[in-house]
């Protein structure tokens, strides 16, 4: 009824919104990452970002962080640990957390703006939904090819 579309990536969502053609089934709203929106804005494209639930007493918006991990029994565990420590340092956090990148540091000390109310997620409750959500995803997004 609302002509919802699922497309192949975040940049494609941004591109479809930026090039919305009122005469050709336009897309005016899409879900994507901050970096794609910021890149579009830097290029002068007509896109804007809305972070939901930022008002007083509201739940906050979903914040998805980048991750780093070390494989169990890694052959060069000490080197991996040094890399992880470096990537998690305040210095790297400050370098990545610029208004242009849209990235946020894991430690408040490196925060570029600190003004986003993040949705608090209860990890045990989230894990309880892993199997049902995996089944839903497999049903609605079967593997291609």
Secondary structure, 3 states (H helix, E strand, C coil): CCCCCCCCCHHHHHHHHHCCCCCCCCCCCCCCCHHHHHHHHHCCCCCCCCCCCCCCCCCCECCCCCCCCCCCCCCCHHHHHHHHHHHCCHHHHHHHCCCCCCCCCCCHHHCCCCCCCECCCCHHHHHHCHHHHHHHHHHHCCCCC
